């Protein structure tokens, strides 16, 4: 006679069957989800046809960059990041504007910069040139936003007309360079910071040694700040038809001007000529419908976002008649040892990419686009040597400087056949430093003491819990001096200058592009396109295709990249596809992001990133952290 299972056994059996069912159901759902994802990524017609008549909408969401950092799997699955964490390729903006100039289906260019978190003066000059090409087609260029930050307004000022909300404002303030100084804090924390430098003006070391900016560093910084601010005001005043000095007067007299209009910031911007019309959301949309000549089914002006447009219209890379190509390699970010992902410059990974590109038979020249304040001295030397090896094989290399090519960024540029800087580039900062903390005083306060023996005075000298030993201090200073001399020699050799001439402009000084040209640190001022043309001339070819070369991606990285690209195109119309306008974004709460807390926390995140980048194997750095280009 069989016995029925006990109640406890039946209970656990039921739970196990439930868990099994749940596990299988979840697995099936994940499998179906993966199939749907693959279908949409590779097979579905995810991009609708472009409208027959529309405006090109330039509304970058995030920071304009020349090389995007890779997404992590979590970021890719979480969906599009917010404006403070998003990156937009400058090339997408430029290509879209230039392609739209000759497209009869594009009737206007509308700039909505409200979610652009940053670009920098150098990149704005590139955008201005592209907008001028579009304007030459005879089509109108209109900018619209509720509120303009200083960076956003520079983009908007390239338009023929600027529309702003009656409760908006134009927040111009000028350029500034302020840094945190830690000497007093380190003293209070009983942390000993040891800094060794070569170059009297090597500003990277100052925050650890002082509580304020030195007079010499203030003089240098003020010079390049005034140079860049002068370019900003000249751009705005020329495009807006304002008298010389109008922007400075607007900023300097802002409190008085605001009092005269009873605190109405929008009216002040209108009366001073910064904007052309004050229109509500509905009024600005009606006005744009009229100028564009088309509306969508929701009654909004018809527009196609620049990313969607360039995905449809950008042609594949076409080589020259003999198969010639000019390869553009972007070196953006902190220079670090080893292999690094895009958005950082790896000594090994960039060297490998340079050599692999140079070995291709269809590449006639290389343009290295640099935007970096430097970093590891060792990694910088590896890249410099790779460029020297490529040149020795007879392949021309041209360095094209973006907003910033200083210290280690200049070190690698100096090895090229020709060096071009934009008018707004910051460069130079030829100097070297070493820095690391020790915590023996802090540990002593906690009752922790370190003692022992070693076979030599240097044994155990590199410990954070011991005072800096004189032998180690002497060693580090000699090493810094040697590396600095090597820096001078590399620049002298690459730029065909005497050591004395290089020494006069070195010492860690930061130079604006105009000053760098005068001192022979660069060959000419020009854009990336000018650098490409220079590379073609050096290669002796008249026609060529341009290819942006990137490191090979793994299947996992390709999938994440596809996810990121699709996410940008799938945004529900309001942000990147241009189905709506700024007033819809404002209604969703996105418009305030550009002036909110994330933007204010930018300097803290930047400082944390710089500390994380101090990873040179010899603790030697060619870095200019105090010359972040506005």
Secondary structure, 3 states (H helix, E strand, C coil): CCCCCCHHHHHHHHHHHHHHHHHHHHHHHHHHHHHHHHHHHHHCCCCCCCCCCEEEEECCCEEEECCCCCCCHHHHHHCCCCHHHCEEEHHHHHHHHHHHHCCCCEEEEEECCCCEEECCHHHHHHHHHHHHHHHCCCCEEEEEEEEECHHHHHHHCCCCEEEEEEEEEECCCCCCCCCCCCHHHHHHCCCEEEEEEECCCCHHHHHHHCCCCCHHHHHHHHHHHHHHHHHHHHHHHHHHCCCCCHHHHHHHCHHHHHHHCCCCHHHHHHHCCCCCEECCHHHHHHHHHHHHCCECCCCCECEEEHHHHHHHHCCCCCCCCCCCEEEEEEEECCEECCCCCCCCEEHHHHHHHHHHHHCCCCEEEEEEEEEECEEEHHHHHHHHHHHHHHHHCCCEEEEEEEEEEECHHHHHHCCCCEEEECCCCEEECCCEEEEEEECHHHHHHCCCCCCCCCCCCCCCCCCCCCCCCHHHHHHHHHHHHHHHHHHHHHHHHHHCCCHHHHHHHCCCCEEEHHHHHHCCCCCEECCHHHHHHHHHHHHCCCCCEEEEECCCCCHHHHHHHHHHHHHHHHCCCCCCCCCCCHHHHHHCCCHHHHHCHHHHCHHHHHHHHHHHCCCCCCCEEEECCCCCCC
